[in-house]
Amino acid sequence: MARRVFLVSGATGKQGGAVARSLLKRGHAVRALTRDAAKASNLRTLGADVVEGDLRTGKGLPEALKGAEGFFVLTTPYDKGYDAPDFESEKRQGRTALRAAKTAGTPHVILSSATAATGDSGASLFESKAANERLLVELALPATLLRPATFMDNFTSAWGLESLRAGVLSFPAPPETRMELVAVGDIGEAAAAAFEQGPRSFGATIDLTGDSQTLQEMARMLGSWIGRSVRFEPEVDPESTERFGVFPAVSDPEAERREIERSIESLEKRWGLHMTRFSTFLASTPVPRTGADA
Ligand SMILES: NC(=O)c1ccc[n+]([C@@H]2O[C@H](COP(=O)([O-])OP(=O)(O)OC[C@H]3O[C@@H](n4cnc5c(N)ncnc54)[C@H](OP(=O)(O)O)[C@@H]3O)[C@@H](O)[C@H]2O)c1
């Protein structure tokens, strides 16, 4: 049987990289999209076909989509760096990619958005994702929506480590706020499962959470991981609050925890996934010995 071909954007990054690896591991053929093929040599080594293309301009997309059974669409406001988010660019990437899929008649599109991108979170960070989600519906594409929670990997990455090494975990919310978390590797598995389920996954929104912890507890866990005490400090910065939105006070924290646990169980059951817990993620992530990238 011919191998099924999937086009994966963002393949040189965290999510797309995880999707490409999961698809390859399951025996599928992957076209890894990048603006610069030189960045994708490790994917080529893993067996992916590296194709050059740009989601902003649409360059290379018609050729890359030819014969592809699925398209994993990853958009980002950080294409000019984390210090300069460009939400118009993210909308443009979404428009260009989704319209190209429509024109090509791609049989299955998976759009990666974010947990809070419901359009009513009040967080400016998610407006461009909400716009792309709306377009997905307007174009009536055969599609699945992934909404990953905050990446566990953020906290063990180079920028997360810098703060942990100074003994502080900081976020613009009170310490008892429960944060939903997902391991990036699980995003790859979820996308691969949705592609394999094909039409059975059309119209589905997959909220991807593998665990939840309060910010205070996360500081404690990250402290044991890094081998020093880490305290949580709420970040007081109006700009961060505008970006992330306001976290409403929860009247029954235990009921909130149980509700999240129930949704993780049903996520695992529906998609045949095994979601990684934060403790397992930390236990399997080596602590870098220097300030170099995690
Ligand atoms: N961090 C979190 O906790 C979290 C949680 C939920 C959602 N998100 C969302 O996840 C997204 C970022 O995903 P990530 O962390 O996996 O990305 P990443 O590691 O930062 O990598 C970005 C990827 O986007 C590609 N890219 C950028 N501009 C492009 C363009 N114009 N055309 C084609 N490809 C382009 C890059 O490819 P080349 O440079 O090779 O072209 C690269 O592969 C953001 O939208 C973020 O809001 C993040």
The ligand as an ORCA input file, in Angstrom:
! r2SCAN-3c Opt
* xyz 0 1
  N       4.369     27.950     23.930
  C       3.153     27.615     24.339
  O       2.905     27.328     25.511
  C       2.035     27.581     23.332
  C       0.804     27.008     23.680
  C      -0.236     26.957     22.724
  C      -0.013     27.492     21.453
  N       1.200     28.059     21.160
  C       1.409     28.617     19.808
  O       2.324     27.794     19.111
  C       2.824     28.542     18.003
  C       4.310     28.302     17.883
  O       4.528     26.927     17.742
  P       5.956     26.313     18.039
  O       6.397     26.753     19.393
  O       5.882     24.889     17.695
  O       6.835     27.103     16.952
  P       8.383     27.395     17.012
  O       9.120     26.273     17.649
  O       8.572     28.791     17.500
  O       8.723     27.391     15.442
  C       8.065     28.256     14.537
  C       7.856     27.498     13.238
  O       7.071     28.306     12.370
  C       7.651     28.289     11.079
  N       7.332     29.546     10.401
  C       7.394     30.795     10.898
  N       6.998     31.684      9.969
  C       6.685     30.964      8.866
  C       6.229     31.309      7.564
  N       6.017     32.576      7.209
  N       6.007     30.318      6.686
  C       6.255     29.015      7.019
  N       6.674     28.626      8.233
  C       6.894     29.597      9.138
  C       9.150     28.133     11.306
  O       9.693     27.501     10.174
  P      10.992     27.996      9.362
  O      11.672     29.052     10.180
  O      11.806     26.742      9.236
  O      10.474     28.492      8.080
  C       9.173     27.190     12.524
  O       9.119     25.844     12.123
  C       2.491     29.997     18.279
  O       1.417     30.360     17.465
  C       2.069     29.979     19.739
  O       1.163     31.011     20.051
  C       2.234     28.090     22.042
*
